[in-house]
Amino acid sequence: MSFLAGVRQARSHSILVNLLCLLILCVPLVSCWPFPDAPQFTSVNLGIPGAALNSPVVGQLPNDKVLHMRITFKVDQNWLKKLEQHKVQQGQPSRLEKFANNLGVSDTFYQKVKNFFSLSGITLQLSKLHTHLSVDAKVSTLSRLLQTKFVLHNYNGRTFYAPNPAPKVPTFLANSIEAITGLDNYSGKPVHDLMLHFAATRTHKTAQQADCYPSANTLFPRDIAGAYGQSQLWQRGLNGENMTINLVEVDGSYREDIQNYLSCINFRGHVSIANVDNPPADALGESTLDIQMVAGLARAANIVVYQTDGNSSDDVWGSVNDELQQLINDNVNNANSGGVVSISLGIAEAEMTADDLRAIDSSLEQLTRIEHMTVFVASGDCGAFGDEHYGHLAVSFPASDPWVTSVGGTFLQVDRRQERSNESAWSDGSNHRSCKNRWGSGGGNSELFKLPGWQNAPGVRNSFSHGARQIPDLAAAAYNLAVYFNGQWGAVGGTSAAAPIWAAGLALVNEGTLKQNHTFAYGPQLFYQVMNSSGGARAYYDVTRGNNLYYPATAGWDFTTGLGTPNLPAFYQTMESLL
């Protein structure tokens, strides 16, 4: 009897093991799903151009490589409108997490998603607003789950990876997805919008001695502040206290460089670093420039630097979006604080997948409409030719996104009293063969976004307009700015400098209106509302000379300098009258 019982038990164990093995093999296959309520599956399009997907396959991605799949969920538009119209309550935490089940996916829905991603080795993380899901897993695991393989393509002289065939997810999930990123690295890497000029030899100083002697004829913060009026706001006691300026970077900075600069300007605020995904592999000057421009103009502000590795072989734009999502998570209680964001990187619109673009667009919309932040983005440094091909009109993303304020560049000259003496559109057409961030202020018509209703001001509708989003919205100095990098002073240029100049300026204005009116305004539409208000034209210096190698600077709005450069005292006065 005991022997027969043992045989039956062994047989039962064998049957169970075989059944489990069958289930593991069949998880991705609808045809062998063992339950009567087997889900339906839908193929998802990642927005990679067809020509690229049909290019030669030259290998496979290693099975043990970890991919960082990211799902952007559709956001409920009705709740977006409610939160956008929610009145600012100064000093009160916004507690946006309590709306997460309405904005994004519900807890019940997320449980179904977790059930689908229940294979061993998968790490899930849902954002605080329930609008973004991080899925980290090995290639072998995602291949099995998504019913695909990950192959290497050779296209136009470069290699990229992508799933083949198109990945599949349960239909209930597919219907809630705005974008999926991280399963390919087709999109081009972000381009820094700056150029560096440094002496061949470095200066040497002791650790105790600050070097506060920038190169001759470069623009120091006091020059910018005198020209654009930050200095007058300083005299009113507006230095950035209790204001936060967030920077989004794909390179790092040297601590010694930042400390030297901050000691030279008597900075009284705080700089903090937030590494997202992998920390930067190098310092290329971009992050250094952004930190120093903001610190020099908002001398008591809280500066938060979100940084990631721009040299990753994965989808770097996915990491940029992770930075934006981390920024969103960090500010779910700060929608009433008047914070701003500055981004000084981009790429031609055509060089991104549709899903990378949609994912970032969703994050920018959430920052603007839900968390009430103004996002400034450099318009690019290749003039009217954002894809770096001279003569081919193109603009840079995310500068072209309608949820951001795009900032172009100028040549700014100041006199001995640090007053604005001359200003023209920034451009240099001396070398048509190579841009290298020297061709000038990015601007033109978007190929992806329609003209927003709020983009309405004298000059917006012109002979070059054709119903598309037009950039830039504003401009600021983008040439010959003093920066301390790699142990020495040098001159830096590019719209990378212009974006943080405006970010620092608006932070000071928000500080003032919060003190006086207990509220603030935000978003790209703000600058057109100011222009169209009584006396609002004084808020900007209208730059009417120069071009960006195609579009001329003209009276009113134009494709080189937008509405113009800041006259912050007049801008602040106009804002007070609007609020």
Protein Blocks (a to p, Z undefined) as FASTA:
>chain_A
ZZmmmmmmmmmmmmmmmmmmmmmmmmmpmklocbfklccdddddehiafklmmpccfbdc
dfklccdddddddddfklmmmmmmpccdehiafklmlmmmmmmccfklmmmmmmmmmcgh
iacdddfkopaccddddfklmmmmnopadddddeehiacddddddddddfklmmmpfbdg
hjackbccddddbdddddfbdcdddfklccfbdcehiacfklmmmmnommmmmmnopaog
aiacddddfbdcdfklmmmmmmmnopabdcddddehjacfbdehlmmmmmmmmmmmmmmb
ccddddddfkbcbdfklmmmmmmmmmmmmmmmmmmnopacdddbdddfklpcfklmmmmm
mmmmmmmmmnopacdddebjehjalnopghiacdddfklpmkbccdddddddddfkopaf
bdcddddfkbmkbgnlpnbpcedddfkbccdfklgcehjacfkbghiacddfbdcdfehi
acdeehiacddedjklmmmmmmmmmmmmmmmmmmmnopacedjklmmmmmmmghklmmpc
cdfedcehlaacdehjdfklonbpcdfklmmmmmmmmZZ
